[in-house]
Amino acid sequence: MSAAPDCTRGNDDSRPGVRVDIELARRVERFSGASAAAYAEARVRLDASLGARVERRDGVVLVDGGRGAGDNSSAAFGLGLSGPVIADDDIVWVERFYEGVRPARVQVASPADPSLLDALGARGFRALRLTSTCVAASPWRTRPLPPGVTVRALAPAEIELWNAVGEATYGPNEGSAADARLSSLPLFLEPNITFLASVDGVPAGVGSLAISGDGDHRAGLVLAGMTIPAFRGRGVQSALLDARLAESARRGLALLISGAAPASTSERNLRQAGFTVAYTTLLFQKH
C-alpha cells in the first residue's frame, strides 16, 4: 500500500486523487474492518463484561461490538476480496462466530469475487442495506462556515452532550445511560476525535473521525454524523465534514473514507466536499 493513494479515475466521474479499482476496495475494506475492530477492542478495555469480540483470518475480520453496541457495529469485513469464497468453510466460520449472540452479518464490497454472493445465498443470507462507499484523497478542500454555525472538538468529559444530540436526533436510547456512554466513549479515545456543531450557540449536530493504520499508511473514517431535525438545512453536516477534513490535513492522513445511502443528502454532501463514490457495499444478514 502506498503512502499517498494514486488517484485517477477513468470515467466521467473522475476526481483528482482517487484510482477506483480492486486494490482500493481491499484497502478501504481493510481500514473499515480495522476501525470496527478497534471500536470493539476499546469496549473490551472499558468493560470486558460487554462481550465485544474480534476474530481475524486471512485478511478477513469478524467483529461483534458486544452488549449495547447495536448490530451496526458488528459484521464480517473483507470476504471475497482475495479470491473465491467457500460456503461450507468461510461462511460457516462467520456463522459460528455470531452463533447464539446475534444474527451473522457480512459486509460485501461490490468488487468482491462473485462466489461470495453465491455462498451467502446458499447459507440463507439476505441483503439488508445498500451503501455508497465514498473516498477522498489529500489535499482536502474546506469551505467557509455557514452563517451562525460554529464547530469545535469535543472532550471525553462532554460525552453526555454527544449522547444528548443523538437522542434529539433519533429518540431515546433503548438501553441504560451507562450503555449509551460505553457505546459512544470509544469514539472519543485517541487517535479518534469528535466534533460538535452549534447554530447560534445551540448544539445542533455531531460527527466523528476514526483513524486507523500506522505511520504514513493511516486513513480516516468519517462517521457518526447526526443533525437534530430542527437544524437540518443549515449546513451543519457540511461544517462538521469540513472540520474533519481540516483535522485530517493536520494529522497528515492520505485517505478518507465514508459511507452514505445512495442518492441521499449525505452522499451529496460528500461529493460536494470532494469525495468520490468508489463502489457500493451490501450488508447481508443470516435468516
N, C-alpha and C positions, 0 to 999 in steps of 0.2 A: 504494500500500500504506500503510495507516495504521500509526502507531507502536504503537498498542495494539490488538490484534485485537478486533473486535466479537464478542461471544460469547453467542449463544443458539442453542439447537438445538431445532427444532420437533418433537420427538418425546419418547417416554418416557425416552430415554437422555440427556436434556439435562443439561448441567452448566454452571454459570455460567462465562462467558468464552469459549465456542467456538461460532462460527457455521459449520456444516459446509455448504459449497457449492463450486461450481466455482472460485471465486476463492481459497478456502482451499487447494484442491488445487493450483492454479497456484503459490501462494506456497510451499507445503510442498515440491513437487517442484523448484521453483527453488532453495530452500535445500539440498535433498538433493543436487542436481546441483552446486551451488556448493561444498558440503563435499567431495564426491568429487573435484571438480576441484582444490580446494586441496590435498588429500592427494597427488594425482598431481604437481602442480606443486612441492610440497615435496620429493618424491622426486627430481625432476629437479635441484633445487638441491643436494640432498645428493650425488647421483651421476648425472650425465647419462647414463652408460652403461646405466642401468637401462631406458631406453627408455620411460619414462612419457610419455603424450601427452594433450592435451586439444584438442578442436575444438568451436567454437560456431557456431550458425546459427539465426537467427530464434527465439531463446528456448530452443533445444534445445542440450544439451551432451553431447558424447561423451567418455567417459573411459576411458583404458587405464592402469591402475596400474603397468604395466611389469613387468619380470622379478622374480619372487619375491613379488609382491604378492597373487597369487591372483585367481581370476576374480570373487570377490565385490566387488572394488574397481573393477571395470570394467563399464560399462553405458552405454546412452543414456538420458538423462533428459529429460522434458518433451514428448515426442512426443504429438500429439493433443490438447493442452490449449489450443491457439489456433486450432483448426479442423481440417478434414479432412486425412487423410494419404494420400499418393500412393505406391503400392508402388514404381513404377519410378523415383521420384525420391527421396523421403525414406528409404525402407528401403534402397534401393541405396546411398545415401550412407553409411548406417550400416555396411552390409556391407563397403564399400570401406575404411572407416576401420580395421576389425579384420582385414581380409584378410591372411592369412599370419602373423598374430600370435597370435590366439586366437579362439574362436567368438564371433560377434557376439551381444550381449545387449541387450535393451531392457526397461527398467522401465516397466510400464504401470499408470497410476493408473486405478481403476475409473470416475472421471468423464470419462475421455478420450473423444474422438469415436469412435463405433463403427467408423469407417473404418480405425482403427489395427489392430483385431483382424483385419479382412478383409485388410489389406495384409500383416500378419505371416504370416497363413495362406497367402496367395498366394506368399510368398517362402520358405516352408518352415520357419518358426519354430514352436517348440513350447513350451508352458508348463512351467516348471521348479519354481516355488515361489510359494506364496501367502503374503502378509504382511499383517497388520493394521497400518495406519499410524495411529499414536496421537498426539494433540496435547494440550497443556495450555497455558493462558494464565495470566499472573500475576493475582493473587498466588498464590504457591506455598504449600503447606502441608507441614510436616515433622512427623515423629513421634519419640518418644524412641528412643534406640538400644536394640536388644535386649540382654539380659544377656550380658556378655563380649565384645561386639562394639565395636571402635573403627574409625574411618575417618580417614584423613589423605591429603593430596595427595602425589603422588609427584614427585620432581625428575627432570629428564632423566638425571642420573647414576645413577638407580635403574632404568634401563630393563631391566637383566638380571633384576631382581626381577619386573617386569611379565611378561617372557617366561617366567620360571620358573613363574609362576602359570598362564600359558597352556598350557605343556607339561603341567603337572599336571592341567589340565582336559581337554585334547583329545589329549594324546600328543605325542611329539617332532615338531618341525618337519621338513618334508620337505627344506628347503634347509639352507644353512650357518648358523652363528650370525651371521655378518655379514649374510646376507639377512634373518634374523629381526629383527636390530637396525634395518635400513633400512626394514623393513615397519612397525615399531612407532614409530620415532622421530618421524614427523610428528604423532602423537597427543600428543606432549609439547611441541610447538612452539607458542608464543603465536599466537593467543589461546586455543588449546585447553588443557585441563587434565585430568589423570588422577588417579584415586584408588585407594588400597589399603585394603581392609577386612581386619582381623585378628580372629581369635577366640581369646581368652585369650592374646594376644600372638603367635599363629602366623598368617602370611599365609594368607588364605582366599579372597580374591576381588579383582577389579579392575573398573574401569569408567572410561569416558572421556566428556568433554563437549567436543564440537567446535562452535565458534562461527563463524558466517558472517554476512555483512551488515555494514552501516556505520551508525554513529550510533544513532538510535532504531529503525532497521529491522534489528535483529540478532535472530537466532534461535539456539537451541542444539539440537544433535542429541545425544541420549542414546544412546550406542552402546558396543560392545565390552565388554559385561558378561560376566564369566566368574566362576564359582564352582567351586573344587575340589570334586569329588564328596563327599569325606568331610565337608565343611562345609555341604552343602545342607540346607535345612530349619531353619537357624539364624538366618534373617533377614539374611543377608549382602547379597543383592542389594537388598533394601528399604533397608538402611542406605546402600548406595552410591547408590541412586537419590535418597534424601533429601539426601545430600551434594551431589549435582549440582543439586537444586532450590535448596538454600541458596546455592550458588555462583551460580546463575542470578539469584537475587534480588539478591545482592551486586553483580553486574555490570549490573543493570538490564535484563535481557532481557525481551521481551514474550511470546515464544512458545517452547515446547519441542516437539520432535518426536522420536518413537522408533518402532521397528518391532518386532513380535513375531509369532510363529506364532499363528494364530487358536486361541483357547480354551486357550492354553498357560499355564503358571505365570508366565511373563514378562508375558503380556498381563494376567493377573490382578493382578500386582504393579503394573503401570502404572495400571490402573483404580483400585486402592486408593489410589494416590498422587494421584489427581485427573485422570488423563488420560482422554480420550475417544477411542474408535475412530472416526476421521473417515471413512475409506474403506479399501478394500483395494488392494494392488498385486500384480500378477502379473509375475514375471520370465520373459521369453521368451528362448530361445536358438535360433540358427540350426542346423539339422541338415541 
